[in-house]
Amino acid sequence: MKRISISNIVISLVLGLLAVVAVFPFYQTLVLSFSTILDKKSAGVLIFPKSFDISAYRYIFLQGKVTNGLLISIVVTVLGTMVNMAVTTAGAYALSKKTMPGRNVIFTLVIFTMFFSGGLIPYYLTIQGLHLQNNLLVMILPTAVNAFYLILMKNFFSTISPALEESAKIDGANDLSILVRIVVPVSLPIMATITLFYAVDRWNEWWLPMLFINNTSLQPLQLVLRDAITNLSQTMNSTTGSQLAAGVQNVYADSVKSAMIVVSAVPILLVYPFVQKYFNAGIMIGSVKG
């Protein structure tokens, strides 16, 4: 057995402490979402909930705006990620081919977009000209490809042995067949990693809908969450009679805020276990190959 040195013990303690510091705010948010105002006043910083109260969750799900926003976010995340991966995969595969005409010019233009943009006003006028206002596509099409993710995937594709593609071409396969049947299956690490990145981006989207969506029935959960947290007092004052009859009139405002944060975070957190085993390999390989 290896001797446990003092330095290893110190490093482990420091890393453990940092892990606790990072996780504790999320844990306290979860505990607070199930707590009442009496628990908060009596316990101060909550470690364990004194009661298990679900009034905050009842309140937010009785608000049709929250439920509708959750459905909108799920639709945008699923469809948006599919579009993102289709466009990024096709673009990265094309740019990974040294024989592609104008490859260097196109790649330079892709990198250029990472440092310069046309500005907010031209961007707004472009979206307006495309008639994407009050349309769910405004959260999907303008962000169909991310230059950084495209470069990561292109670098990964460059590491694939050309012999695989050459053997497929001898058998009569075209570029699309090679991409779908050979390149994608052997690129699961980077595909899973980029899929996770795009899913998180789409799930957390609030800037574009804030600019271009005025219809409240089309607002995603993150925008609903932002508005609810900043205007919670006004929202709770407008509670309907049926909701009051359901016993939500005494709900604790901070518990409602915490419950909304939990509801918005849990769905995307459930994706991580399925891609964790690919994550490290994908991001490392895609970042070191130029």
Phi and psi in degrees as a GROMACS rama.xvg file:
@    title "Ramachandran Plot"
@    xaxis  label "Phi"
@    yaxis  label "Psi"
@TYPE xy
-74.7665  139.313  LYS-2
-69.7095  137.346  ARG-3
-84.2781  113.064  ILE-4
-84.5918  161.125  SER-5
-62.3487  -37.1866  ILE-6
-63.142  -38.9939  SER-7
-65.1594  -38.6374  ASN-8
-64.4856  -44.2346  ILE-9
-62.8942  -44.9508  VAL-10
-61.4069  -43.4429  ILE-11
-63.6123  -41.1574  SER-12
-64.8368  -41.9468  LEU-13
-65.0199  -45.9326  VAL-14
-64.6864  -38.597  LEU-15
-63.6235  -41.1978  GLY-16
-64.1841  -42.2942  LEU-17
-63.5702  -37.6357  LEU-18
-63.6482  -42.4097  ALA-19
-63.2397  -43.4665  VAL-20
-61.5659  -37.3595  VAL-21
-73.8052  -36.8958  ALA-22
-85.1065  -29.8926  VAL-23
-56.8106  -43.9203  PHE-24
-59.1881  -37.3153  PRO-25
-68.0522  -40.3329  PHE-26
-64.1539  -43.8699  TYR-27
-65.946  -35.8797  GLN-28
-61.8474  -42.2223  THR-29
-63.8758  -44.9183  LEU-30
-63.7551  -43.2477  VAL-31
-64.4552  -30.3482  LEU-32
-66.5877  -21.7781  SER-33
-103.912  9.50731  PHE-34
-104.856  166.432  SER-35
-110.513  171.362  THR-36
-65.8582  -28.7884  ILE-37
-68.3572  -38.4721  LEU-38
-61.6396  -43.9316  ASP-39
-64.0399  -42.956  LYS-40
-69.5118  -34.6879  LYS-41
-84.3681  -29.3038  SER-42
-103.036  -16.9595  ALA-43
69.43  -117.261  GLY-44
-75.3895  119.3  VAL-45
-82.6985  125.103  LEU-46
-102.976  -47.0447  ILE-47
-127.257  135.743  PHE-48
-69.4874  134.176  PRO-49
-77.3509  -22.5047  LYS-50
-139.766  162.571  SER-51
-115.367  88.3669  PHE-52
-108.014  126.251  ASP-53
-105.655  18.4019  ILE-54
-60.8405  -36.6524  SER-55
-63.7095  -41.309  ALA-56
-70.7135  -37.1052  TYR-57
-61.1679  -40.9475  ARG-58
-63.6945  -49.2724  TYR-59
-69.8425  -30.6589  ILE-60
-83.8583  -17.1002  PHE-61
-75.3059  -19.0242  LEU-62
-80.5571  109.596  GLN-63
-59.5427  -24.5792  GLY-64
-65.3723  -37.8456  LYS-65
-69.4475  -46.9152  VAL-66
-61.5899  -43.4415  THR-67
-64.9863  -40.8414  ASN-68
-62.9531  -36.5564  GLY-69
-63.378  -44.0149  LEU-70
-64.6055  -41.2981  LEU-71
-61.9481  -43.0612  ILE-72
-63.7884  -39.3948  SER-73
-64.1934  -44.5277  ILE-74
-63.1216  -47.0549  VAL-75
-63.6699  -39.8213  VAL-76
-65.847  -45.7378  THR-77
-67.4787  -54.0879  VAL-78
-66.7657  -42.5091  LEU-79
-62.668  -41.9438  GLY-80
-65.7636  -37.8221  THR-81
-62.4803  -44.7511  MET-82
-64.603  -44.9718  VAL-83
-55.4243  -48.5569  ASN-84
-69.2183  -37.5632  MET-85
-63.9523  -47.6199  ALA-86
-69.4773  -44.2363  VAL-87
-66.666  -41.296  THR-88
-64.3098  -45.5765  THR-89
-63.8478  -44.4276  ALA-90
-65.7752  -42.1496  GLY-91
-66.3048  -38.2718  ALA-92
-65.4813  -41.9452  TYR-93
-64.9954  -43.2855  ALA-94
-72.1394  -17.6083  LEU-95
-78.8674  -9.09159  SER-96
-91.1544  116.8  LYS-97
-68.1237  -19.2571  LYS-98
-85.8999  -2.06762  THR-99
-70.2408  127.286  MET-100
-63.4265  133.132  PRO-101
71.217  18.4641  GLY-102
-57.8977  -47.112  ARG-103
-65.7792  -38.2996  ASN-104
-65.5996  -46.9335  VAL-105
-63.3659  -41.9637  ILE-106
-64.9  -37.4316  PHE-107
-63.7552  -39.8717  THR-108
-66.6921  -35.3422  LEU-109
-63.4268  -46.0146  VAL-110
-64.4731  -35.3787  ILE-111
-58.1436  -37.0876  PHE-112
-68.5689  -16.5826  THR-113
-76.6581  -19.4339  MET-114
-112.05  -24.4535  PHE-115
-133.284  145.27  PHE-116
-136.05  167.575  SER-117
-78.3062  -9.2339  GLY-118
98.9837  161.588  GLY-119
-68.8691  -41.802  LEU-120
-65.4541  -49.3801  ILE-121
-59.4992  -36.4079  PRO-122
-63.5166  -44.4633  TYR-123
-62.3589  -43.6415  TYR-124
-65.3004  -33.8438  LEU-125
-66.5041  -46.0618  THR-126
-62.2766  -39.9998  ILE-127
-64.6265  -40.3653  GLN-128
-66.6878  -27.6167  GLY-129
-86.0764  0.00663848  LEU-130
58.0054  43.5712  HIS-131
-100.227  3.08825  LEU-132
-68.1517  142.326  GLN-133
53.3448  44.0805  ASN-134
-140.466  133.669  ASN-135
-62.2775  -23.0374  LEU-136
-65.8095  -17.3812  LEU-137
-67.68  -19.879  VAL-138
-94.6853  1.8747  MET-139
-120.478  -54.8313  ILE-140
-70.5686  -45.8274  LEU-141
-62.9213  -22.5939  PRO-142
-113.081  34.6229  THR-143
-65.9692  -23.2947  ALA-144
-143.572  139.553  VAL-145
-109.071  125.379  ASN-146
-59.9627  -40.4388  ALA-147
-65.6462  -44.5246  PHE-148
-65.665  -36.1453  TYR-149
-60.9072  -42.5948  LEU-150
-66.4207  -41.682  ILE-151
-58.4432  -45.9405  LEU-152
-69.5635  -38.2754  MET-153
-61.6851  -41.39  LYS-154
-64.9831  -36.3008  ASN-155
-67.85  -44.2915  PHE-156
-60.5902  -30.0776  PHE-157
-68.3743  -18.7335  SER-158
-85.2065  -10.367  THR-159
-73.0282  134.808  ILE-160
-62.2984  129.447  SER-161
-62.0802  -20.9654  PRO-162
-61.5958  -33.1125  ALA-163
-61.9348  -45.006  LEU-164
-72.5915  -37.1198  GLU-165
-63.8283  -41.1218  GLU-166
-65.5242  -35.781  SER-167
-69.2785  -37.2937  ALA-168
-66.749  -33.7114  LYS-169
-62.9476  -33.7137  ILE-170
-82.0732  1.39024  ASP-171
96.6371  10.2887  GLY-172
-77.5626  141.627  ALA-173
-91.68  179.634  ASN-174
-61.8814  -39.1268  ASP-175
-65.377  -42.0208  LEU-176
-64.6061  -39.4095  SER-177
-63.5432  -42.4533  ILE-178
-62.9453  -47.3055  LEU-179
-75.4194  -40.5911  VAL-180
-94.6122  -20.2684  ARG-181
-120.094  -55.3914  ILE-182
-66.7032  -49.2124  VAL-183
-62.8241  -47.3127  VAL-184
-59.9531  -34.2084  PRO-185
-87.804  1.58826  VAL-186
-114.59  27.42  SER-187
-57.1565  -38.4937  LEU-188
-58.4442  -49.7441  PRO-189
-73.2106  -32.7526  ILE-190
-64.9149  -44.4945  MET-191
-66.0475  -39.3118  ALA-192
-63.9798  -49.2074  THR-193
-67.6805  -35.248  ILE-194
-60.3705  -43.0417  THR-195
-62.7611  -44.7345  LEU-196
-58.1974  -48.2523  PHE-197
-65.9327  -40.1407  TYR-198
-62.0281  -42.0246  ALA-199
-64.3167  -42.1006  VAL-200
-61.1228  -45.556  ASP-201
-68.0859  -38.0143  ARG-202
-67.0667  -36.44  TRP-203
-87.87  5.81836  ASN-204
-64.8873  124.497  GLU-205
-143.38  -23.3816  TRP-206
-66.424  -49.2944  TRP-207
-64.34  -47.4229  LEU-208
-62.832  -30.926  PRO-209
-65.2052  -35.1912  MET-210
-79.415  -39.2818  LEU-211
-118.06  -4.56539  PHE-212
-117.791  112.097  ILE-213
-98.974  -19.7575  ASN-214
-75.0166  114.564  ASN-215
-63.7537  -24.0211  THR-216
-74.4273  -9.83398  SER-217
-110.266  6.29535  LEU-218
-79.369  133.502  GLN-219
-74.0009  171.17  PRO-220
-61.8412  -38.6701  LEU-221
-64.528  -36.7286  GLN-222
-71.4589  -38.9009  LEU-223
-62.2991  -42.1796  VAL-224
-62.9996  -43.4777  LEU-225
-61.6638  -47.4426  ARG-226
-65.7212  -38.1189  ASP-227
-68.7768  -40.0188  ALA-228
-69.1364  -39.0193  ILE-229
-77.4258  -23.3529  THR-230
-126.817  35.316  ASN-231
-64.1431  -40.7786  LEU-232
-59.8386  -43.89  SER-233
-66.7409  -37.5414  GLN-234
-64.7914  -43.3782  THR-235
-72.1266  -27.9015  MET-236
-69.6821  -21.1025  ASN-237
-95.8464  17.0239  SER-238
-59.335  135.872  THR-239
-76.6017  166.231  THR-240
-61.4541  -39.2778  GLY-241
-63.9987  -35.7565  SER-242
-70.3044  -38.8854  GLN-243
-62.5661  -39.2668  LEU-244
-65.0815  -26.5555  ALA-245
-77.6007  -5.37725  ALA-246
89.1309  28.6511  GLY-247
-103.011  6.39688  VAL-248
-68.8839  -22.5452  GLN-249
-102.869  19.0663  ASN-250
-66.7837  144.291  VAL-251
-81.9497  126.169  TYR-252
-59.7252  -43.6847  ALA-253
-65.1711  -31.3789  ASP-254
-67.945  -37.242  SER-255
-64.3297  -44.3371  VAL-256
-59.7256  -45.0308  LYS-257
-64.8597  -40.9154  SER-258
-63.3895  -37.9937  ALA-259
-64.8807  -39.3374  MET-260
-64.1546  -42.2505  ILE-261
-63.7486  -45.3043  VAL-262
-61.9589  -37.1091  VAL-263
-77.9864  -22.5328  SER-264
-92.9246  -34.2973  ALA-265
-61.3565  -46.7727  VAL-266
-56.9164  -43.3506  PRO-267
-74.919  -28.2844  ILE-268
-66.2698  -28.2793  LEU-269
-68.4114  -17.4171  LEU-270
-77.1202  -31.9169  VAL-271
-56.2043  -45.6649  TYR-272
-58.3166  -27.6987  PRO-273
-79.5571  -18.5585  PHE-274
-118.593  0.108249  VAL-275
-59.8899  -39.4869  GLN-276
-68.5097  -20.875  LYS-277
-94.5286  -15.9619  TYR-278
-62.2308  -53.8532  PHE-279
-62.2274  -45.8843  ASN-280
-63.2549  -42.4513  ALA-281
-64.7029  -46.0714  GLY-282
-71.9337  -33.7389  ILE-283
-72.6855  -45.8698  MET-284
-66.5738  -40.2084  ILE-285
-71.1158  -13.9874  GLY-286
-101.995  -17.0008  SER-287
-103.138  -17.2071  VAL-288
-90.7353  120.756  LYS-289
